[in-house]
Amino acid sequence: MSKKTLPLAAMEKLLKNGGAERVADKAKEALRDYLEEKSNKISQDAVKYAIHSGRKTVKSEDIKLAFRK
């Protein structure tokens, strides 16, 4: 099992900001797992774009390009 980096409290806050009155622990975990999976893919793509541009530093443009993919 990989280490989770996003806190469950943040997931609850996101869901409540979305209008949820109460949030089950399983819902928080499901959202965390989904967001971590997506963010890992976006991060990997952004790094590829930075390297392709001859940079070691990932810039906001790399992230924006990775979102479009």
N, C-alpha and C positions, 0 to 999 in steps of 0.2 A: 504494500500500500504506500502510495506517495504521500509526502507531507503536504498538508493543506496550508495555504498561505493566507487566504481570505478569512477573516473572522466571521463567525455566525452572527454576531451582533450587528455587523454591517449588513448582512443579508436581511435580517429582520427590519432594519431601518429602511432599506430599499423597498421591501415589500409593503411596509406601513406607509411610506411615501407614495406608493402606488395605490393606496386606498384600503389595504387590508386592516381590519380591526384587530384580529389575532392571527398569529402565524405558528404553524406546527413546526417542530424541530426537523421533521423529514422534509418539509418545504424549504427551510433554510439550507439544509444540506444539499438538496437537489439544485437549488439556485447557485450555491457555491460551486458545486461540481461542474455545472454547465458553464458558468462564467470563467472558471479556471481553465477549462478545456479550450474555450474560445480565445481567452487571453494568451494562452501558451502558443496557439497557432498563429495569432496575430504577431506576437513577439518574435517567433521564429521567422516569419515572412519579413518583418521589419529589419531584422538582422541581415537577412539575405540581400535586401535592397541596399542597406548601408554598405555592405561588403562589395556589392556590384558597383557602387558609386566610388569605391576606393577609400572608404572611410571605416574607422573602427567605432565611431560614435553614431548611435542611432538618433536620428532627428525626428521632429514631429512630422515632416514630410514622409518619412519612411512608414510611420504608423498610419498616416492617412492613406498611403498607397496600399498598405496591408489590409485596411478596412474594406477597400474596394474589391479585393480579390475574392 
